[in-house]
Amino acid sequence: MAVPLFLLVFMAMVNVSAQMQPEWVYGRLYLDHAPVAVRMEKGMIVSVDRIDSLPEGDPGLIIAPGFVDNQVNGYAGVSFVFGGGDLTPEGILIATQALWKEGVTTYLPTLTTNDKSILIKNFGILASSIDNPVLRGSIPGFHLEGPFISPEDGYRGAHPLEFVRKPDWNEFLEYQQAANGRILQLTLAPEMEGALALIDSCRENNIVVALGHHNAPADVITQAIDRGARIATHLGNGAANTINRHRNPFWPQLADDRLMISIIGDGFHLLPEQIRVFWKVKGTPNTILTSDVTHFAGLHPGEYQTSEGVTIELTPEGMLRYPVQNVLYGSASPVSKGVGHVMKVTGCSLAEAVQMASTNPARLYHLHDRGEIRPGMRADLVLFRMDDFKVQVEKTLVRGVVVYEEDK
Ligand SMILES: [Zn+2]
């Protein structure tokens, strides 16, 4: 594919300026806050040296591996989900740049239950846009959430019933072909007819299977995990408001140590005590922070119209709500907010929060060159200060190139 002009200009901007490709970055390491000098060469980390003190005048920012978000439906007004031909490479770049601003250096654009032709079309646009190295650097692949989910109200969440379908490997292959083989994760409901066979096929093809928007009984959840399901998608959400106290999908997913979980850490989707319990049960190594952001994320607070003509409100606190019914309309907080929030409500360390927002997802998707700060890893770095459990990003680097710097 020919490289569009706007991307050529952008690539030139980030490549020619020596100032934007520093050789050294200084900061306080997220693991223990010790001053470090990170040396980079050709976009990779070549050394991480602990030093007695930071250079004079250095602001002493925390330095961490860039965040990895496995569930992004859109950002900064750009939706990956909608049909209608609005999705363009320019839009994908706008969303990506806005995510860099929040320290997210890798993310999986996520398509949800929709008309088959829209899924195929949008996967095609996403796949061809990452022919370009600037976008490919931050988008290793995609997440398909649906359409093979529960048709039950509540469990289905906001996914439209008319497009919910029975699990079908051949149909999945059509999406995977449109996505140029880059669907890395499929979220499905294991109790649907044909789901267990689909899990087998995904496992054989190295596609991570996630359980979500389902109401599966315990034995089916166990079978799904036996066959290779790896993670529960946004545990605690995508479920009915009223559940049976004994027989509900939460207990078996929490009880099985083989299953990781992702949680939405925006402060609105889960209560603090839910996050505390989930984290205590699963532990840091088996918990992933995700955002599940819609395209309203990254916009200014105010009222917006949805594609269905519904008025929704984005509050200054980052809550996206449907005022008429006073319910949430999705998430509008980047995963960086989850880092501070999970520390606040669980008491975990910054090192643990970063592990959940970067290291763990990088490992789950076999992105072996990111998610840690050590020689041999990509120089995907975020430098920030923490104010009252809030991550305030000042600078972001992708492959050693400064892609965002806060205006002073
Ligand atoms: Zn969902």
Residues whose N, C-alpha, C, O or C-beta is under 5 A from the ligand:
A	BS01	ZN	G238
